[in-house]
Amino acid sequence: AICVLVISCPCALGLATPVAITVSAGKCASNGILVKSAQALETLGKADTYVFDKTGTVTTGKPAVTDITAYGIENDKLLQIAASLESKSEHLLAKAVCNSYSGKILTAVGFKYIPGKGVSAMISGRKAIGGNAALMSENDIDISLAAKDSDTAAKQGKTPVYFAFDQKLIGLICIADEIKPTSIEAVKALKARGSEVVLLTGDNDITAQAIGKTLGVDRTVSEVLPAEKSEQIKQLQQQGKTVVMVGDGINDSPALAQADVGIAIGGGTDIAIESADIALMKSELTDVVKANTFSRKTMQNIKQNLFWAFFYNVIGIPIAAGLLFIPFGITLSPMIGAAAMSLSSVFVVTNALRLYKMKDK
């Protein structure tokens, strides 16, 4: 009876999952992938849809002004008004505009940020507006004069930003953010594993489609307001898909929380990292592929551990109970049973430690 109790100890079954998860989390951390929960590591390997934000995620996050077109005023005056207006904004596009101007900044009063659209303020007693076409339309600003310049820039993957002053369009500033080479590599690798890859951005459709084509994504969803990003994730989940959201900004936080697994770029905002289940400290999308690999290998290792522990108990318990005594007169010593029990735990731990050697091919 003692031998049966000893050899049927469920230690191996109890160790099968937590040891593998712990070893895998350590391996991920050594590769700059910080996993916050075991559930995220488990779910990632089963994900069939990956949704990427654009600015700062698939791009370098260092946009720069490429084209300046003024209407009715000098380029320098356009830049002064634009930089003065954007000087109070934390958006990456706003910083690009400010970096392109080194002159005197005018005082902007009553600054207002309109999520997903742009900004507005009073400069020299007149209203200044900077943002996308939707914001201009809301303020009854005619932008037909910039239609051709805007379309040309958008087809090149640039983001056109309109500026109006005193209810008149005064210029168009186009901004480009370079796509990371590793982003294209990551998209290709995920698609090769059978996953759907979606680009989700607030950019206008022409710009978004141009960038999506360069990346090679399956689908591009454009002109999405920050509040609508989580709704897009929810719609995918309602279709029965397991969704991974990858983003870096404040605007991505609700979507990161909504997704089955939220992955934040390490160079992103604190709130995005806090909302995510996994953080990539190297800010490279190829680490998303690595995390997927590590997740799959971890689950495979757990299944191996559970199979061994179950198989061991199925074989060992009947022998310890005297299965071999009637035909052969063989009984199992309690000391041998104790050694066998320890061996099962050693096997599970040793198998889990093999995860330290796993590599992403």
C-alpha positions as CSV (number, residue, x, y, z in Angstrom):
1,A,0.0,0.0,0.0
2,I,2.9,2.3,0.9
3,C,4.5,1.6,-2.5
4,V,1.3,2.4,-4.3
5,L,0.9,5.7,-2.5
6,V,4.5,6.6,-3.2
7,I,4.6,5.8,-6.9
8,S,1.2,7.4,-7.5
9,C,2.3,10.8,-6.2
10,P,1.0,13.4,-8.7
11,C,4.2,15.5,-8.5
12,A,5.0,15.0,-12.2
13,L,1.5,16.0,-13.2
14,G,1.7,19.1,-11.0
15,L,5.1,20.1,-12.4
16,A,4.3,19.5,-16.0
17,T,2.8,22.9,-16.8
18,P,4.3,25.5,-14.3
19,V,7.9,24.4,-14.9
20,A,7.6,24.6,-18.7
21,I,5.9,28.1,-18.4
22,T,8.6,29.4,-16.0
23,V,11.4,28.2,-18.2
24,S,9.8,29.6,-21.4
25,A,9.1,32.9,-19.7
26,G,12.8,33.1,-18.8
27,K,13.8,32.3,-22.3
28,C,11.5,34.9,-23.7
29,A,12.9,37.5,-21.3
30,S,16.4,36.8,-22.4
31,N,15.3,37.6,-25.9
32,G,13.7,40.9,-24.9
33,I,10.2,39.5,-24.8
34,L,8.5,40.2,-21.5
35,V,5.5,37.9,-20.9
36,K,3.1,39.0,-18.1
37,S,0.9,35.9,-17.9
38,A,0.9,32.2,-18.7
39,Q,-2.4,32.5,-20.5
40,A,-0.9,35.0,-23.0
41,L,1.9,32.6,-23.7
42,E,-0.5,29.8,-24.2
43,T,-3.0,31.7,-26.4
44,L,-0.3,33.3,-28.6
45,G,0.6,30.0,-30.3
46,K,-3.1,29.4,-31.2
47,A,-3.7,32.9,-32.7
48,D,-4.8,33.0,-36.3
49,T,-5.1,36.8,-36.8
50,Y,-2.5,39.5,-36.1
51,V,-3.5,43.1,-36.2
52,F,-0.7,45.8,-36.4
53,D,-0.9,49.5,-35.7
54,K,1.0,51.6,-38.2
55,T,2.9,54.6,-36.7
56,G,5.7,53.5,-34.4
57,T,4.8,49.8,-34.8
58,V,5.4,48.8,-38.4
59,T,7.2,52.1,-39.0
60,T,10.3,53.5,-37.2
61,G,8.2,56.0,-35.3
62,K,10.4,58.9,-36.5
63,P,8.3,60.6,-39.2
64,A,9.8,63.6,-41.1
65,V,8.3,66.3,-43.3
66,T,8.9,65.5,-47.0
67,D,6.7,68.1,-48.8
68,I,5.5,71.6,-48.0
69,T,2.9,73.2,-50.2
70,A,1.5,76.6,-49.3
71,Y,-1.6,78.2,-50.7
72,G,-1.8,82.0,-50.7
73,I,1.1,82.5,-48.2
74,E,4.8,81.9,-48.1
75,N,6.2,78.5,-47.0
76,D,7.9,79.9,-44.0
77,K,4.7,81.5,-42.8
78,L,2.9,78.2,-43.2
79,L,5.5,76.4,-41.2
80,Q,5.4,79.0,-38.5
81,I,1.6,78.7,-38.0
82,A,1.8,74.9,-38.3
83,A,4.6,74.6,-35.8
84,S,3.0,77.0,-33.4
85,L,-0.2,75.0,-33.6
86,E,1.4,71.6,-33.2
87,S,3.9,72.7,-30.5
88,K,1.5,71.6,-27.7
89,S,0.8,68.2,-29.2
90,E,2.5,64.9,-28.3
91,H,1.6,63.2,-31.5
92,L,4.5,61.9,-33.7
93,L,3.3,63.8,-36.7
94,A,3.1,67.0,-34.7
95,K,6.7,66.5,-33.6
96,A,7.8,66.1,-37.2
97,V,6.2,69.4,-38.1
98,C,7.8,71.2,-35.2
99,N,11.2,69.7,-36.1
100,S,11.0,71.1,-39.6
101,Y,10.8,74.7,-38.3
102,S,13.5,76.6,-36.4
103,G,12.0,80.1,-36.3
104,K,9.9,82.0,-33.8
105,I,6.9,80.1,-32.3
106,L,3.7,82.0,-31.9
107,T,1.5,81.7,-28.8
108,A,-1.4,79.2,-29.3
109,V,-4.4,79.8,-27.0
110,G,-7.2,77.3,-26.3
111,F,-5.3,74.3,-27.7
112,K,-7.6,71.4,-28.4
113,Y,-6.7,67.8,-29.5
114,I,-9.3,66.0,-31.6
115,P,-8.5,62.2,-31.3
116,G,-7.8,60.7,-34.7
117,K,-8.4,63.9,-36.6
118,G,-6.0,66.8,-35.5
119,V,-5.7,69.9,-33.4
120,S,-7.0,73.4,-33.2
121,A,-6.1,76.6,-31.3
122,M,-6.3,80.4,-31.5
123,I,-3.2,82.1,-32.9
124,S,-3.0,85.9,-33.2
125,G,-6.7,86.0,-32.5
126,R,-7.7,83.7,-35.4
127,K,-8.5,80.1,-35.4
128,A,-5.9,77.7,-36.7
129,I,-6.7,74.1,-37.5
130,G,-4.3,71.2,-38.5
131,G,-5.3,67.7,-39.3
132,N,-6.9,65.3,-41.8
133,A,-9.6,65.8,-44.4
134,A,-12.4,64.8,-42.0
135,L,-11.5,67.6,-39.6
136,M,-11.4,70.2,-42.4
137,S,-14.8,69.0,-43.5
138,E,-16.2,69.4,-40.0
139,N,-15.0,73.0,-39.9
140,D,-16.3,73.8,-43.4
141,I,-12.8,74.3,-44.9
142,D,-12.6,73.8,-48.6
143,I,-9.5,71.6,-49.4
144,S,-10.2,71.0,-53.1
145,L,-7.1,73.2,-53.9
146,A,-4.9,70.6,-52.3
147,A,-6.7,67.5,-53.7
148,K,-4.1,66.7,-56.4
149,D,-1.1,67.2,-54.1
150,S,-2.7,65.2,-51.4
151,D,-3.5,62.2,-53.6
152,T,0.0,62.2,-55.1
153,A,1.6,62.1,-51.6
154,A,-0.8,59.5,-50.3
155,K,-0.1,57.1,-53.2
156,Q,3.6,57.4,-52.1
157,G,2.7,56.2,-48.6
158,K,3.0,59.7,-47.1
159,T,0.5,61.2,-44.7
160,P,-1.0,64.6,-45.8
161,V,-1.8,67.1,-43.1
162,Y,-4.0,70.0,-43.9
163,F,-3.6,73.5,-42.3
164,A,-6.3,76.2,-42.2
165,F,-6.1,79.7,-40.8
166,D,-9.0,82.0,-40.3
167,Q,-11.3,79.5,-42.1
168,K,-9.1,79.3,-45.2
169,L,-6.8,76.5,-46.3
170,I,-3.2,77.8,-46.1
171,G,-1.2,74.7,-46.8
172,L,-0.5,71.0,-47.0
173,I,2.4,69.3,-45.2
174,C,3.2,65.7,-46.1
175,I,5.0,63.5,-43.6
176,A,6.6,60.1,-44.2
177,D,7.6,57.5,-41.7
178,E,10.0,54.8,-42.9
179,I,8.8,51.2,-42.7
180,K,11.1,49.0,-40.6
181,P,12.7,46.2,-42.8
182,T,11.9,43.8,-40.0
183,S,8.2,44.6,-40.3
184,I,8.0,43.2,-43.8
185,E,10.0,40.1,-42.7
186,A,7.6,39.6,-39.7
187,V,4.5,39.9,-41.9
188,K,5.9,37.4,-44.4
189,A,6.8,34.9,-41.6
190,L,3.4,35.1,-39.9
191,K,1.6,34.6,-43.3
192,A,3.8,31.6,-43.9
193,R,2.4,30.1,-40.7
194,G,-1.1,30.5,-41.9
195,S,-2.0,33.6,-39.9
196,E,-4.0,36.5,-41.3
197,V,-2.3,39.9,-41.0
198,V,-4.3,43.1,-40.8
199,L,-3.0,46.7,-40.8
200,L,-5.2,49.0,-38.6
201,T,-4.6,52.7,-38.9
202,G,-6.2,56.1,-38.7
203,D,-4.5,57.3,-41.9
204,N,-6.5,58.0,-45.0
205,D,-7.3,55.1,-47.2
206,I,-4.8,55.9,-50.1
207,T,-1.9,56.2,-47.7
208,A,-2.9,53.1,-45.7
209,Q,-3.3,51.0,-48.8
210,A,0.1,52.0,-50.2
211,I,1.8,51.0,-46.9
212,G,-0.3,47.8,-46.6
213,K,0.8,46.8,-50.1
214,T,4.5,47.4,-49.2
215,L,4.1,45.3,-46.1
216,G,2.3,42.6,-47.9
217,V,-0.6,42.3,-45.3
218,D,-3.8,40.4,-46.1
219,R,-6.1,43.4,-45.4
220,T,-5.8,47.1,-44.5
221,V,-8.4,48.9,-42.4
222,S,-8.0,52.7,-42.6
223,E,-9.4,55.9,-41.3
224,V,-10.2,54.3,-37.9
225,L,-10.6,56.6,-34.9
226,P,-8.8,55.6,-31.7
227,A,-12.1,54.7,-30.0
228,E,-13.0,52.4,-32.9
229,K,-9.9,50.3,-32.9
230,S,-11.1,48.1,-30.0
231,E,-14.4,47.6,-31.9
232,Q,-12.5,46.3,-34.9
233,I,-10.8,43.8,-32.7
234,K,-14.1,42.8,-31.2
235,Q,-15.6,42.2,-34.7
236,L,-12.8,39.8,-35.6
237,Q,-13.3,37.9,-32.3
238,Q,-17.0,37.6,-33.1
239,Q,-16.0,35.9,-36.3
240,G,-14.4,33.2,-34.2
241,K,-10.8,34.4,-34.6
242,T,-8.1,34.4,-32.0
243,V,-6.7,37.9,-32.3
244,V,-3.3,39.4,-31.4
245,M,-3.1,43.2,-31.4
246,V,0.3,44.9,-31.7
247,G,0.6,48.6,-31.0
248,D,2.6,51.3,-29.2
249,G,0.5,54.4,-28.5
250,I,-2.2,55.6,-26.1
251,N,-4.7,55.2,-28.9
252,D,-3.9,51.5,-29.1
253,S,-4.5,50.8,-25.4
254,P,-8.3,49.8,-25.6
255,A,-7.5,47.5,-28.6
256,L,-4.6,45.9,-26.7
257,A,-6.8,45.2,-23.8
258,Q,-9.6,43.9,-26.0
259,A,-7.5,41.5,-28.0
260,D,-6.9,37.9,-26.9
261,V,-3.3,38.8,-26.6
262,G,-2.0,42.4,-26.6
263,I,1.6,43.0,-27.5
264,A,3.1,46.4,-26.9
265,I,6.3,47.8,-28.5
266,G,8.8,48.6,-25.8
267,G,9.5,52.1,-27.2
268,G,5.8,52.9,-26.9
269,T,3.8,54.7,-24.2
270,D,3.6,53.5,-20.6
271,I,-0.2,53.1,-20.8
272,A,0.1,50.9,-23.9
273,I,2.7,48.6,-22.2
274,E,0.5,48.5,-19.1
275,S,-2.5,47.4,-21.2
276,A,-0.6,44.7,-23.0
277,D,0.0,41.1,-22.1
278,I,3.5,41.0,-23.7
279,A,6.0,43.8,-24.2
280,L,8.7,43.7,-26.9
281,M,11.7,45.6,-25.5
282,K,13.6,45.6,-28.8
283,S,10.6,47.2,-30.7
284,E,11.1,44.8,-33.6
285,L,8.2,43.0,-35.1
286,T,10.3,39.9,-35.8
287,D,10.1,39.4,-32.0
288,V,6.3,38.8,-32.5
289,V,7.3,35.8,-34.6
290,K,9.8,34.7,-32.0
291,A,7.1,34.9,-29.3
292,N,4.8,32.8,-31.5
293,T,7.5,30.2,-31.9
294,F,8.3,30.1,-28.2
295,S,4.6,29.7,-27.4
296,R,4.1,26.8,-29.8
297,K,7.2,25.0,-28.5
298,T,6.1,25.6,-24.9
299,M,2.7,24.1,-25.4
300,Q,4.3,21.1,-27.2
301,N,6.6,20.7,-24.2
302,I,3.7,20.8,-21.7
303,K,1.9,18.1,-23.7
304,Q,5.0,15.9,-23.6
305,N,5.3,16.4,-19.9
306,L,1.6,15.6,-19.3
307,F,1.8,12.5,-21.5
308,W,4.8,11.2,-19.7
309,A,3.3,11.8,-16.2
310,F,0.0,10.2,-17.2
311,F,1.7,7.3,-19.0
312,Y,4.0,6.7,-16.0
313,N,1.2,6.6,-13.5
314,V,-0.9,4.3,-15.7
315,I,2.0,1.8,-15.9
316,G,3.5,2.3,-12.5
317,I,0.5,2.2,-10.2
318,P,-0.7,-1.3,-11.3
319,I,2.8,-2.7,-10.9
320,A,3.1,-1.1,-7.5
321,A,-0.3,-2.6,-6.6
322,G,1.0,-6.1,-7.3
323,L,0.2,-6.7,-11.0
324,L,3.4,-8.7,-11.4
325,F,3.0,-10.7,-8.2
326,I,0.4,-13.2,-9.3
327,P,2.1,-14.4,-12.5
328,F,5.8,-13.8,-11.5
329,G,5.8,-13.4,-7.8
330,I,7.5,-10.0,-8.1
331,T,6.8,-7.2,-5.7
332,L,8.0,-3.6,-5.8
333,S,10.1,-2.3,-2.9
334,P,8.9,1.0,-1.4
335,M,12.5,2.3,-2.0
336,I,12.3,1.5,-5.7
337,G,8.8,3.1,-5.8
338,A,10.3,6.3,-4.2
339,A,13.1,6.3,-6.7
340,A,10.7,5.9,-9.6
341,M,8.5,8.7,-8.3
342,S,11.5,11.0,-8.1
343,L,12.6,9.9,-11.6
344,S,9.3,11.0,-13.1
345,S,9.7,14.5,-11.6
346,V,13.3,14.7,-12.8
347,F,12.2,13.7,-16.3
348,V,9.5,16.5,-16.4
349,V,11.9,19.2,-15.1
350,T,14.7,18.1,-17.5
351,N,12.3,18.1,-20.5
352,A,11.1,21.6,-19.5
353,L,14.7,22.8,-19.3
354,R,15.2,21.9,-22.9
355,L,13.2,25.1,-23.7
356,Y,16.3,27.1,-22.8
357,K,17.8,25.8,-26.1
358,M,14.8,26.6,-28.3
359,K,15.5,28.9,-31.2
360,D,13.3,30.7,-33.7
361,K,14.1,29.4,-37.2
